[in-house]
Amino acid sequence: MAKILNKDPVTYEKERDNFLKDLRHFHETRGTLFKKSPKINGKDIDLYLLYVVVTAHGGWIKVSLFFI
């Protein structure tokens, strides 16, 4: 996944780990559950990569409108 963002694997892993830590904290402070990443067809979804790609393309609304 680091190759997609043109980052070295160590940097990518640190950034992803920090993102997931912040995401878990976000859910904890709101009392919502976040125990593990979602899966599609049995494969883990890289939420950090998804977040970075969607924000790079203008955010959820722009990405969603693109596919309508």
Contacts in CASP RR format, 6 or more apart in sequence:
PFRMAT RR
TARGET T0000
AUTHOR 0000-0000-0000
METHOD contacts of the structure
MODEL  1
MAKILNKDPVTYEKERDNFLKDLRHFHETRGTLFKKSPKINGKDIDLYLL
YVVVTAHGGWIKVSLFFI
1 12 0 8 1.000
1 16 0 8 1.000
1 46 0 8 1.000
1 49 0 8 1.000
2 8 0 8 1.000
2 9 0 8 1.000
2 11 0 8 1.000
2 12 0 8 1.000
2 13 0 8 1.000
4 49 0 8 1.000
4 53 0 8 1.000
5 12 0 8 1.000
5 49 0 8 1.000
5 52 0 8 1.000
7 15 0 8 1.000
15 48 0 8 1.000
16 46 0 8 1.000
16 48 0 8 1.000
16 49 0 8 1.000
19 47 0 8 1.000
19 48 0 8 1.000
19 51 0 8 1.000
20 37 0 8 1.000
20 47 0 8 1.000
20 48 0 8 1.000
23 34 0 8 1.000
23 47 0 8 1.000
24 34 0 8 1.000
26 34 0 8 1.000
27 33 0 8 1.000
27 34 0 8 1.000
28 34 0 8 1.000
37 44 0 8 1.000
37 45 0 8 1.000
37 46 0 8 1.000
37 47 0 8 1.000
38 44 0 8 1.000
38 45 0 8 1.000
38 47 0 8 1.000
39 45 0 8 1.000
54 60 0 8 1.000
54 63 0 8 1.000
57 63 0 8 1.000
57 66 0 8 1.000
END
